[in-house]
Amino acid sequence: MAWQDQFVWWKLVIFLVVTFLLISFAVPSGREALSGLHSHSSVDKDLESWCPLPDPPKQSNDTLRNLTLFQDEAALELQVERLSAAVNVPTQSYDDESDVDDKKWATFEQLHSVLEKLFPLVHNRLKLERVNKYGLLYTLDGSLQDLKPILFMAHQDVVPGGDPSKWKYDPFSAHFDGQWLWGRGSSDCKNNLIGLLSTMETLLAHDFAPKRSIMFSFGFDEEVGGQRGAAHLAPYIEKNLGKDSIHMIIDEGGMGINLLGDVAYALPATAEKGFLDIVMTLTTDGGHSSRPPPHTAIGIMSKLIVALEDHPFAPVITTENPFHGYLKCQAKYSPNHVESWLPKALKSRDPDLGPKIAESRGGEARWSIQTSQAVDIIAGGEQDNQLPGQVQTTINYRVLPTDDIDTLLASTADLVAPLAHSYGVAVDGFGYSDAPSAYPSGLLNLTTRSRLPASPITPSDAADDVWTLFAGSIRAVFEDVDTLPGAKMVVPVASIMTGNTDTQHYWNLSKHIFRFTPRREGTTEGVHGVDERVDMKAHLEGMRWYAEVMRIFGEREVE
């Protein structure tokens, strides 16, 4: 071969090699290209393992799965009729010492009569037991009695309606405007009560016969702590079935289903914060207001309150808090809608992650990761020419599962005691027992009320098959609705409730307690306020989910 031909040949070889190298460096592999959908640059192996999605339950051969339930105009009209009938009964609960024989509770008898008329199959097929007069416990026996039952909860009572003139429609005269059903209890939570009973009524009409027993437990004073209702129902169940006798419990709550970009996050609560009231009572000698000391009892108490408010608890995110898992899901599936620093902070377990999230997001996020402190009640003084002899204030705390109540009490006392001493006030309580003779200006008593620790945390990891099936049922229903426009997937992930539900009385009965009202963000308004209402299409979607859960867990033979 002539040298000219050899030169041309080598030029061609060099060109091909350089081209191949350029293409190799410039174009990502197929795996890298796909993973680019979930990250801004290269694949983070840790990120890939975060927040695994449970699959929707597989189709079975039963006919119920293929029924088009709760999706037509007839179903809507029926639900409007049923929920309206329940809303029209003013079942208000009372925060006082009255017992169930007081006539003020008699409205619940009226509601029970309404339920019997609305749901004949339920009252014919299910065993109904009345606990402490107005608590309702329904049981549909399964064919395999050795399986633990599943239990659904709701409460019959509502908060007071307030001044009707401030409402667009009377709070106890339900109104349907074609989309929203208005009235007290329409979204908290007679919609859950009516939805559960309606779902069961429909399933029974289609010969529903589960292997696992299904129970409904409906308290009647949840809005004031459940002491007459749930506090009697849960021990009654435990007495008859034993501790840890329920396979799974579902009650109201959670944070619903919220869109973030093109992903819908379903947020059932697997934990509740604790509840605590600290009562500070300051007693002084009083006297004539014409000869006041530098600080009256009201003035001293004000100083103590300001000191507490100037020292709030720090926001903290631990891996035990369900909110930590929620952040990981967002970092994986919604990278363009979260803080750019979030994935790295989660991976490195940044100790400042809590304060950063609280500052960045505030609101609901803050109170999911921070013990709250709220001065809610203060009383003192009798007339304008008399120094107050006693002043009392109540501070409410909602306590993170990772914060210890005894430690909280000690830290509170250590904060206010030195300040009280500086004004000549003795302190008694939370580890202090000062001699009054050493502090002549008065005595500060520290006591607690309504002490409830944070709830146990329900497992919500991929290794827990109850969570996997529960979360999969959410995907099965809500990835099939037409009311989540643009959502490419539904991501079920655990959350923490800042308030408390009737489940506080049921901890002995199950390790799997989920607080989840199945509804989309923006489909309820006015809860505990004026113009309470619920979007009835969303109500029907929730019933589809109730039916899915009853069906798949009713057939489940594994404990």
C-alpha positions as CSV (number, residue, x, y, z in Angstrom):
1,M,0.0,0.0,0.0
2,A,1.3,3.4,-1.0
3,W,2.2,5.7,1.9
4,Q,-0.5,8.2,0.7
5,D,-3.2,5.5,1.1
6,Q,-1.8,4.5,4.6
7,F,-2.1,8.2,5.7
8,V,-5.7,8.4,4.6
9,W,-6.5,5.2,6.4
10,W,-5.0,6.3,9.7
11,K,-6.9,9.7,9.4
12,L,-10.1,7.7,9.1
13,V,-9.3,5.5,12.1
14,I,-8.4,8.5,14.3
15,F,-11.6,10.3,13.3
16,L,-13.7,7.3,14.2
17,V,-12.0,6.8,17.6
18,V,-12.4,10.5,18.5
19,T,-16.0,10.5,17.5
20,F,-16.7,7.5,19.6
21,L,-15.1,9.0,22.6
22,L,-17.0,12.3,22.2
23,I,-20.3,10.4,22.0
24,S,-19.5,8.3,25.0
25,F,-18.8,11.3,27.2
26,A,-21.7,13.4,25.9
27,V,-24.6,11.0,26.0
28,P,-25.7,9.4,29.3
29,S,-26.5,5.7,29.4
30,G,-30.1,4.6,29.3
31,R,-30.2,4.1,33.1
32,E,-28.7,7.6,33.7
33,A,-31.1,9.2,31.2
34,L,-34.2,7.6,32.9
35,S,-33.0,8.5,36.4
36,G,-32.6,12.1,35.3
37,L,-36.4,12.4,35.6
38,H,-35.9,12.3,39.4
39,S,-32.7,14.4,39.9
40,H,-31.1,17.5,38.5
41,S,-27.8,15.8,37.6
42,S,-26.3,12.3,38.2
43,V,-28.1,9.5,39.9
44,D,-27.9,9.5,43.7
45,K,-28.0,5.9,44.8
46,D,-29.4,6.8,48.2
47,L,-32.1,8.8,46.6
48,E,-33.2,5.9,44.5
49,S,-33.7,3.7,47.6
50,W,-35.9,6.3,49.3
51,C,-39.7,6.1,49.5
52,P,-40.4,2.9,47.7
53,L,-44.0,2.8,46.3
54,P,-46.3,-0.1,47.2
55,D,-48.1,-1.6,44.2
56,P,-51.9,-1.3,44.1
57,P,-53.5,-4.6,45.1
58,K,-53.8,-7.1,42.3
59,Q,-57.1,-7.7,40.7
60,S,-59.0,-10.7,42.2
61,N,-61.8,-12.7,40.8
62,D,-64.5,-11.2,43.0
63,T,-67.3,-9.3,41.3
64,L,-67.2,-6.4,43.7
65,R,-63.9,-5.2,42.4
66,N,-65.4,-4.6,39.0
67,L,-68.5,-2.8,40.1
68,T,-68.8,0.9,39.2
69,L,-69.8,2.0,42.7
70,F,-70.4,5.5,44.0
71,Q,-69.6,7.1,40.6
72,D,-73.0,8.2,39.1
73,E,-75.7,10.8,39.6
74,A,-77.9,8.4,41.5
75,A,-75.1,7.7,44.0
76,L,-74.6,11.4,44.4
77,E,-78.2,12.1,45.0
78,L,-78.4,9.4,47.6
79,Q,-75.4,10.7,49.5
80,V,-76.8,14.2,49.5
81,E,-80.0,12.8,51.0
82,R,-78.2,10.7,53.7
83,L,-75.6,13.2,54.7
84,S,-78.2,16.0,54.9
85,A,-80.4,13.9,57.2
86,A,-77.4,13.4,59.6
87,V,-76.3,17.1,59.4
88,N,-79.8,18.2,60.3
89,V,-79.6,16.6,63.7
90,P,-77.7,19.0,66.0
91,T,-75.5,16.4,67.9
92,Q,-73.4,18.9,69.7
93,S,-71.0,17.6,72.5
94,Y,-70.5,19.4,75.7
95,D,-67.3,20.2,77.5
96,D,-68.7,19.9,81.0
97,E,-69.3,17.3,83.8
98,S,-72.7,16.2,82.6
99,D,-73.3,12.5,82.2
100,V,-75.2,10.7,79.4
101,D,-78.4,10.8,81.3
102,D,-78.6,14.6,81.0
103,K,-81.3,15.6,78.6
104,K,-78.9,17.7,76.5
105,W,-77.5,14.4,75.1
106,A,-80.9,13.2,73.9
107,T,-80.3,14.5,70.3
108,F,-78.1,11.4,69.7
109,E,-81.2,9.2,70.1
110,Q,-82.7,11.2,67.1
111,L,-79.5,10.6,65.1
112,H,-79.7,6.8,65.8
113,S,-83.3,6.7,64.6
114,V,-82.2,8.5,61.4
115,L,-79.4,5.9,60.9
116,E,-81.7,3.0,61.3
117,K,-84.0,4.3,58.6
118,L,-81.2,5.2,56.2
119,F,-79.4,1.9,56.5
120,P,-81.8,-1.1,56.8
121,L,-79.3,-3.7,55.6
122,V,-76.6,-2.6,58.0
123,H,-79.1,-2.8,60.9
124,N,-80.4,-6.2,59.8
125,R,-77.0,-7.9,59.1
126,L,-74.6,-6.3,61.5
127,K,-74.7,-6.8,65.3
128,L,-75.2,-3.4,67.0
129,E,-74.2,-2.8,70.6
130,R,-74.7,0.5,72.4
131,V,-72.0,1.4,74.8
132,N,-72.5,4.0,77.5
133,K,-75.9,4.7,76.0
134,Y,-74.9,6.6,72.8
135,G,-71.7,4.8,71.7
136,L,-72.3,2.6,68.6
137,L,-70.4,-0.6,67.9
138,Y,-71.3,-2.5,64.8
139,T,-69.9,-5.9,63.8
140,L,-70.1,-7.8,60.6
141,D,-68.9,-11.3,61.4
142,G,-66.4,-12.8,59.0
143,S,-66.4,-16.4,57.9
144,L,-63.0,-17.1,59.5
145,Q,-63.3,-16.2,63.2
146,D,-59.6,-16.8,64.0
147,L,-58.7,-13.7,61.9
148,K,-58.4,-10.4,63.7
149,P,-61.1,-7.9,62.7
150,I,-60.5,-4.6,61.0
151,L,-62.1,-1.5,62.7
152,F,-63.3,1.8,61.2
153,M,-64.0,4.8,63.4
154,A,-65.9,8.1,63.1
155,H,-67.6,10.3,65.7
156,Q,-71.3,11.3,65.8
157,D,-70.8,14.7,67.6
158,V,-70.0,18.1,66.3
159,V,-68.8,21.4,67.7
160,P,-71.4,24.1,68.3
161,G,-72.8,25.8,65.3
162,G,-72.4,29.3,66.8
163,D,-74.4,32.3,65.6
164,P,-76.5,31.1,62.6
165,S,-76.7,34.6,61.2
166,K,-73.0,34.4,60.4
167,W,-73.5,31.4,58.2
168,K,-74.5,31.5,54.5
169,Y,-77.0,28.7,55.3
170,D,-78.3,27.6,58.7
171,P,-75.6,25.2,60.2
172,F,-78.2,22.6,61.1
173,S,-80.3,22.8,57.9
174,A,-78.1,21.1,55.3
175,H,-78.0,22.8,51.9
176,F,-76.6,21.3,48.6
177,D,-75.6,23.8,45.9
178,G,-74.7,21.2,43.2
179,Q,-71.1,20.8,44.4
180,W,-70.9,21.5,48.1
181,L,-73.1,20.2,51.0
182,W,-73.2,22.9,53.7
183,G,-73.8,22.4,57.4
184,R,-72.1,21.7,60.7
185,G,-70.5,18.2,60.7
186,S,-70.6,17.9,56.9
187,S,-66.8,17.5,56.9
188,D,-66.0,16.8,60.6
189,C,-67.0,14.1,60.5
190,K,-70.5,13.0,59.7
191,N,-69.3,12.6,56.1
192,N,-67.0,9.7,57.4
193,L,-69.9,8.3,59.5
194,I,-72.4,8.3,56.6
195,G,-69.7,7.3,54.1
196,L,-68.8,4.2,56.0
197,L,-72.4,3.1,56.7
198,S,-73.3,3.8,53.0
199,T,-70.4,1.8,51.8
200,M,-71.3,-1.2,53.9
201,E,-75.0,-0.9,52.9
202,T,-74.0,-1.0,49.2
203,L,-71.6,-3.9,49.6
204,L,-74.2,-5.9,51.5
205,A,-76.7,-5.3,48.7
206,H,-74.1,-7.1,46.5
207,D,-73.8,-10.1,48.8
208,F,-70.6,-9.0,50.5
209,A,-69.4,-11.7,52.8
210,P,-65.8,-11.1,54.1
211,K,-63.6,-13.7,55.6
212,R,-62.4,-11.2,58.2
213,S,-64.8,-9.5,60.6
214,I,-65.4,-5.7,60.0
215,M,-66.3,-3.4,62.9
216,F,-67.5,0.2,63.1
217,S,-66.9,2.1,66.4
218,F,-68.7,5.5,66.6
219,G,-68.1,7.7,69.7
220,F,-70.2,10.7,70.5
221,D,-68.0,13.2,72.3
222,E,-64.7,13.2,70.3
223,E,-64.7,17.0,70.1
224,V,-64.3,17.2,73.9
225,G,-61.9,14.4,74.4
226,G,-64.0,11.2,74.1
227,Q,-64.3,10.5,77.8
228,R,-68.0,9.4,77.5
229,G,-67.7,7.7,74.1
230,A,-64.4,6.3,72.9
231,A,-63.1,5.9,76.5
232,H,-65.9,3.4,77.0
233,L,-66.0,1.8,73.6
234,A,-62.3,0.9,73.4
235,P,-62.2,-0.9,76.9
236,Y,-65.4,-2.7,76.0
237,I,-63.8,-4.1,72.8
238,E,-60.6,-5.0,74.8
239,K,-62.7,-6.7,77.4
240,N,-64.4,-8.9,74.8
241,L,-61.5,-9.5,72.3
242,G,-58.4,-8.8,74.3
243,K,-55.3,-6.5,73.8
244,D,-53.8,-6.3,70.3
245,S,-57.0,-7.9,69.0
246,I,-57.6,-5.7,66.0
247,H,-55.7,-6.2,62.7
248,M,-56.0,-2.5,61.7
249,I,-57.8,0.7,62.8
250,I,-58.8,3.5,60.5
251,D,-60.1,6.8,61.9
252,E,-60.5,10.4,60.6
253,G,-57.5,12.6,60.3
254,G,-54.3,12.9,58.4
255,M,-53.5,15.6,55.8
256,G,-55.6,14.3,52.9
257,I,-54.2,14.1,49.4
258,N,-52.2,17.1,48.2
259,L,-50.7,17.9,44.8
260,L,-47.1,19.0,44.5
261,G,-46.3,19.6,40.9
262,D,-47.3,16.4,39.0
263,V,-47.3,14.2,42.1
264,A,-50.2,13.7,44.6
265,Y,-49.1,12.9,48.1
266,A,-51.6,10.9,50.3
267,L,-50.8,11.7,53.9
268,P,-52.3,9.3,56.5
269,A,-51.2,10.0,60.0
270,T,-49.4,7.2,61.7
271,A,-48.8,9.2,64.9
272,E,-50.2,11.9,67.0
273,K,-48.4,14.5,69.1
274,G,-49.0,14.4,72.9
275,F,-51.2,16.8,74.7
276,L,-50.4,18.7,78.0
277,D,-51.7,21.7,79.9
278,I,-49.5,23.4,82.4
279,V,-51.4,25.6,84.9
280,M,-49.5,28.3,86.7
281,T,-51.3,29.8,89.7
282,L,-49.7,32.8,91.4
283,T,-51.1,33.8,94.9
284,T,-50.2,37.0,96.6
285,D,-51.5,39.0,99.6
286,G,-53.3,41.5,97.4
287,G,-54.2,44.9,99.0
288,H,-55.5,48.3,98.1
289,S,-54.8,49.5,94.5
290,S,-53.8,52.9,95.8
291,R,-50.7,51.4,97.3
292,P,-49.4,49.0,94.7
293,P,-46.1,47.1,94.7
294,P,-43.7,47.6,91.7
295,H,-45.4,44.5,90.1
296,T,-48.8,43.2,90.9
297,A,-49.6,39.5,90.6
298,I,-50.8,40.2,87.1
299,G,-47.6,42.0,86.3
300,I,-45.5,39.2,87.6
301,M,-47.5,36.6,85.7
302,S,-47.1,38.6,82.6
303,K,-43.3,38.5,83.0
304,L,-43.4,34.7,83.4
305,I,-45.6,34.4,80.3
306,V,-43.3,36.5,78.2
307,A,-40.3,34.5,79.4
308,L,-42.0,31.3,78.2
309,E,-42.9,32.8,74.8
310,D,-39.4,34.1,74.4
311,H,-38.1,30.5,74.7
312,P,-40.1,28.3,72.3
313,F,-39.0,24.7,71.6
314,A,-36.7,24.1,68.7
315,P,-37.8,22.4,65.5
316,V,-36.2,19.0,65.3
317,I,-36.4,16.3,62.6
318,T,-35.5,12.8,63.7
319,T,-35.8,9.7,61.6
320,E,-38.5,8.4,64.0
321,N,-40.8,11.3,63.0
322,P,-43.0,10.4,60.0
323,F,-42.4,13.8,58.6
324,H,-38.8,12.8,57.9
325,G,-40.1,10.1,55.5
326,Y,-42.4,12.7,53.8
327,L,-39.3,14.9,53.1
328,K,-37.5,11.9,51.5
329,C,-40.5,11.2,49.3
330,Q,-40.6,14.8,48.1
331,A,-36.9,14.9,47.5
332,K,-37.2,11.8,45.3
333,Y,-40.4,12.4,43.4
334,S,-40.7,16.2,43.4
335,P,-37.1,17.5,43.1
336,N,-38.1,20.7,41.3
337,H,-40.6,21.7,44.0
338,V,-38.5,21.3,47.1
339,E,-35.5,23.2,48.5
340,S,-32.4,22.6,46.4
341,W,-30.4,21.7,49.5
342,L,-32.9,19.2,50.9
343,P,-31.5,15.9,49.4
344,K,-28.0,16.6,50.6
345,A,-29.3,17.7,54.0
346,L,-31.3,14.5,54.4
347,K,-28.4,12.3,53.2
348,S,-25.9,13.9,55.6
349,R,-28.4,14.0,58.4
350,D,-27.8,17.7,58.8
351,P,-28.5,18.6,62.5
352,D,-29.9,22.0,61.4
353,L,-32.4,20.4,59.1
354,G,-35.3,21.1,61.5
355,P,-34.7,24.9,61.8
356,K,-34.1,25.1,58.0
357,I,-37.4,23.4,57.2
358,A,-39.3,25.5,59.8
359,E,-37.9,28.7,58.3
360,S,-38.4,27.7,54.7
361,R,-41.9,26.2,55.0
362,G,-43.4,27.4,58.3
363,G,-47.1,26.6,59.0
364,E,-48.1,23.0,59.1
365,A,-44.5,21.8,58.5
366,R,-43.2,23.6,61.5
367,W,-45.8,22.1,63.9
368,S,-45.0,18.6,62.5
369,I,-41.4,18.9,63.8
370,Q,-41.7,21.2,66.8
371,T,-43.4,20.9,70.2
372,S,-45.9,23.8,70.4
373,Q,-46.5,26.1,73.3
374,A,-49.6,28.3,73.5
375,V,-50.8,30.6,76.3
376,D,-54.6,30.0,76.0
377,I,-56.2,31.1,79.3
378,I,-55.5,33.8,81.8
379,A,-57.7,35.0,84.7
380,G,-57.1,37.3,87.7
381,G,-58.4,40.3,89.5
382,E,-61.9,41.2,90.7
383,Q,-62.3,45.0,90.8
384,D,-60.3,48.1,90.0
385,N,-59.5,49.2,93.6
386,Q,-58.2,45.9,94.7
387,L,-54.9,44.3,94.0
388,P,-55.3,40.8,92.6
389,G,-54.8,38.1,95.1
390,Q,-54.6,35.3,92.6
391,V,-53.8,35.0,88.9
392,Q,-53.9,31.8,86.9
393,T,-52.9,31.0,83.4
394,T,-53.1,27.8,81.3
395,I,-50.4,27.0,78.7
396,N,-51.2,24.2,76.2
397,Y,-48.5,22.0,74.7
398,R,-48.6,19.6,71.7
399,V,-45.6,17.3,72.3
400,L,-43.5,15.6,69.7
401,P,-43.1,11.8,70.1
402,T,-39.3,12.5,70.6
403,D,-39.9,15.0,73.4
404,D,-40.3,13.6,76.9
405,I,-43.1,15.2,79.0
406,D,-41.2,15.0,82.3
407,T,-38.2,16.7,80.7
408,L,-40.5,19.4,79.3
409,L,-42.0,20.1,82.8
410,A,-38.5,20.3,84.3
411,S,-37.3,22.7,81.6
412,T,-40.4,24.9,82.1
413,A,-39.9,25.1,85.8
414,D,-36.2,25.9,85.4
415,L,-37.1,28.8,83.1
416,V,-39.8,30.4,85.3
417,A,-38.5,29.7,88.8
418,P,-35.4,32.0,88.8
419,L,-37.6,34.8,87.4
420,A,-40.3,34.2,90.1
421,H,-37.5,34.2,92.8
422,S,-36.3,37.5,91.5
423,Y,-39.7,39.0,92.4
424,G,-39.7,37.3,95.8
425,V,-42.1,34.5,94.8
426,A,-41.7,30.9,96.0
427,V,-42.2,28.1,93.5
428,D,-44.0,24.7,94.2
429,G,-44.1,22.0,91.7
430,F,-42.1,20.2,88.9
431,G,-39.2,19.6,91.3
432,Y,-39.4,22.8,93.3
433,S,-40.7,23.1,96.8
434,D,-39.6,26.5,98.1
435,A,-40.2,27.5,101.7
436,P,-42.7,30.4,101.5
437,S,-41.0,32.2,104.4
438,A,-37.9,32.7,102.2
439,Y,-40.0,34.4,99.5
440,P,-42.4,36.9,101.0
441,S,-44.1,38.2,97.9
442,G,-46.2,35.2,97.0
443,L,-46.4,31.6,95.8
444,L,-46.3,30.2,92.3
445,N,-47.9,26.7,92.0
446,L,-47.1,24.6,88.9
447,T,-49.5,21.8,88.1
448,T,-50.6,19.8,85.0
449,R,-53.9,18.9,83.5
450,S,-55.0,16.7,80.6
451,R,-51.7,14.9,80.3
452,L,-51.5,12.6,77.3
453,P,-48.2,11.2,75.9
454,A,-47.6,11.1,72.2
455,S,-49.1,8.1,70.5
456,P,-47.2,5.0,69.5
457,I,-46.0,5.2,65.9
458,T,-47.6,2.9,63.4
459,P,-45.0,1.1,61.1
460,S,-45.0,2.6,57.6
461,D,-42.0,1.0,55.9
462,A,-41.9,-1.3,53.0
463,A,-41.3,-4.3,55.2
464,D,-44.6,-3.9,56.9
465,D,-47.2,-5.7,54.9
466,V,-50.2,-4.0,56.5
467,W,-48.9,-0.6,55.5
468,T,-48.0,-1.9,52.0
469,L,-51.6,-3.1,51.5
470,F,-53.1,0.0,53.1
471,A,-51.0,2.3,51.0
472,G,-51.5,0.3,47.9
473,S,-55.3,0.6,48.3
474,I,-54.9,4.4,48.2
475,R,-53.0,4.2,44.9
476,A,-55.6,1.8,43.5
477,V,-58.4,4.3,44.0
478,F,-56.9,7.7,43.7
479,E,-54.8,7.0,40.6
480,D,-58.0,6.1,38.9
481,V,-60.0,9.3,39.7
482,D,-60.4,12.1,37.2
483,T,-60.1,14.9,39.7
484,L,-56.3,15.0,40.1
485,P,-55.4,16.7,36.8
486,G,-51.8,16.4,35.7
487,A,-50.9,13.9,38.5
488,K,-48.7,11.2,37.2
489,M,-48.7,9.2,40.4
490,V,-50.0,9.1,44.0
491,V,-47.4,8.7,46.7
492,P,-48.8,7.4,50.0
493,V,-46.5,8.5,52.9
494,A,-47.0,8.7,56.6
495,S,-47.6,12.0,58.4
496,I,-48.0,13.1,62.0
497,M,-51.1,14.8,63.5
498,T,-50.8,17.9,65.6
499,G,-54.2,17.3,67.2
500,N,-55.7,14.2,68.8
501,T,-58.5,11.9,67.7
502,D,-60.6,9.2,69.5
503,T,-57.7,6.8,68.6
504,Q,-56.0,8.0,71.8
505,H,-58.2,5.5,73.6
506,Y,-57.5,2.6,71.2
507,W,-53.7,2.2,71.5
508,N,-54.0,-1.2,73.3
509,L,-56.1,-2.7,70.5
510,S,-53.7,-2.5,67.5
511,K,-50.2,-1.7,66.4
512,H,-51.6,-0.5,63.1
513,I,-53.6,2.7,63.6
514,F,-54.1,5.0,60.6
515,R,-55.8,8.4,60.8
516,F,-56.9,9.2,57.2
517,T,-59.9,11.0,55.8
518,P,-59.8,10.1,52.1
519,R,-60.2,13.4,50.4
520,R,-58.4,15.7,48.2
521,E,-56.9,19.1,49.2
522,G,-59.5,21.9,48.9
523,T,-62.6,19.7,49.1
524,T,-63.6,20.8,52.6
525,E,-64.0,24.2,54.1
526,G,-65.0,25.8,57.4
527,V,-64.1,23.0,59.8
528,H,-64.9,24.2,63.3
529,G,-65.8,27.6,61.8
530,V,-68.6,29.1,59.9
531,D,-69.9,27.8,56.6
532,E,-68.6,24.3,57.0
533,R,-69.0,22.3,53.8
534,V,-67.8,19.3,51.8
535,D,-67.4,18.7,48.1
536,M,-69.8,15.8,47.4
537,K,-67.8,14.4,44.5
538,A,-64.8,14.1,46.8
539,H,-67.1,12.4,49.4
540,L,-68.0,9.7,46.8
541,E,-64.3,9.2,46.0
542,G,-63.7,8.5,49.7
543,M,-66.4,5.9,49.7
544,R,-64.7,4.1,46.8
545,W,-61.6,3.9,49.0
546,Y,-63.6,2.6,52.0
547,A,-65.0,-0.1,49.7
548,E,-61.6,-1.0,48.4
549,V,-60.2,-1.4,52.0
550,M,-63.2,-3.4,53.2
551,R,-62.9,-5.7,50.2
552,I,-59.1,-6.3,50.2
553,F,-58.6,-6.5,54.0
554,G,-61.8,-8.5,54.3
555,E,-60.3,-11.2,52.1
556,R,-56.9,-11.0,53.7
557,E,-56.0,-14.3,55.6
558,V,-52.5,-13.2,56.8
559,E,-52.0,-11.7,60.3
